Amino acid sequence: MAAHALTACLWILLAGCTGASLYATLAAVAMPFFSARRKAAAHPGHSSQSPDAAACVAQPPHPFVQVGVSVLKPLCGAEPRLYENLRTFCDQRHGHFQLVLGVSSPDDPAIAVVRRLQAAYPARDIELAIDTRVHGSNLKVSNLINMAERARHDVIVIADSDIAVEADYLDSVAAPLSDPRVGVVTCLYTARGVGGFWPRVGALFINEWFAPSVRVAHAAGSRRFGFGATLALHRATLERIGGFAALKNCLADDYWLAEHVRALGLQTVLSRVMVATDVIEPTFAALWLRETRWLRTIRSVNPLGFASLVITFATPWLLTGAWLTSSFATGSGDHSHAVASLASAAGTAAILGARLLLHWRAARHQRTFWRDLPLVPLRDMLLALQWLAGAFGSHVMWRGVRVPVETSAGARSSRLNVMDAMETSDGG
């Protein structure tokens, strides 16, 4: 009986290896080729345009060029490259936009950076919002609630503080909103490590796991996403979901903003624009906290999707496949074990090849490929451990604050609040 149970476990693991090899292949194919990123490498801090038509949405060329846009950027602290990243929002070709930069403390070091920006761009409409009012457990959303009072234009764009963009960014992300069926536009992002070894490891988390997984889901038809890198929507749409106040106690505020808009029957568009983000965590501990926060957030909004992430960890499955090949080859010697050994060997080779291809396509240039190649096994094994840690725990750390992970009941409560706001706005 024990022998049969062991054999059943081996076959289950073989099925997992097969799934992992298929996923790794799809992820590698879904990523744009690294040569398309050379422009971004030549101009660090600017975004890249993905040529992958399957993962992008066709957009009208110019209908929103002259429509006013208010860009809201909540700030907290003087992050590395904050000034350089904010400058890219001042260098937009868009004809009519406002930049609202908000902090929640009059002592925030980011204020000096904003003052420097205002001095460098006197012709730009750059407003600094300093407001200490707290509206809920999510301090970023609390900041946004205070900033929204100063937004003057019809289109609202929310972008995280560590994002850098190209000059056509506002034109590109606002354009899809000319379609009345579109409710929110969001952007994927590429990452670069700023400051040493662990930021490089963190950049691989985004470039070689997070972004490919989104592209695979998008290619499969999923639109259930929203990223803090960019969320663009009409002011009227934001008001219909109850404004930022509907998100004041949500951990995954970017996801829930888009989800509430989808509840109105409006579409989510993944923009053709890929913006750039910085990974700055200088230590293993800081990186662990950030990435386990992301994984626990995924668990909170999509438990089934979180569970399925187990097939996305290439190196653990690669090692499992190698062990299975040996186990089946030295087994009972019957025909089924010989076939299983060959299948396991083929799957292992497929995972290895696909993982290398994914690393190749995610790298900005050849030097980056070779420099970071030894980090790939470390990155994959660390991700698997973080996934295990993410399966447990009821809190995360965000900017030094302990925040509870949303439960299903909390998510339902948030949706009910939005439905109440919708009924009120409709005269119900």
Protein Blocks (a to p, Z undefined) as FASTA:
>chain_A
ZZmmmmmmmmmmmmmmmmmmmmmmmmmmmpccfklmmmmmmmghiacddfblklpccddf
klmmmpccddddddedjaehklmmmmmmmmpcbfbdcdddddfbfkbmklmmmmmmmmmm
mmbccdddddfbdfbfblklmmmmmmmmmpcbfbdcdddfkbccdfklmmmmmmmmmpmk
bmbdcdddddddehijklmmmmmmmmmmmmmmmmmmmmnopacdcdfkbccddfklmmmn
opjmlmmmcfklmlmmmmmmmmnopacdddfbdcddddfbfbfklmmmmmmmmmmmmmmm
ommlmmmmmmmmmklmmmmmmmmmmmmmmmnopaklmmmmmmmmmmmmmmmmmmmmmmmm
mpmbfklmmmmmmmmmmmmmmmmmmmmmmmgcjbdceehiacddddfklmmmmmmmmmmm
mmmmnoZZ
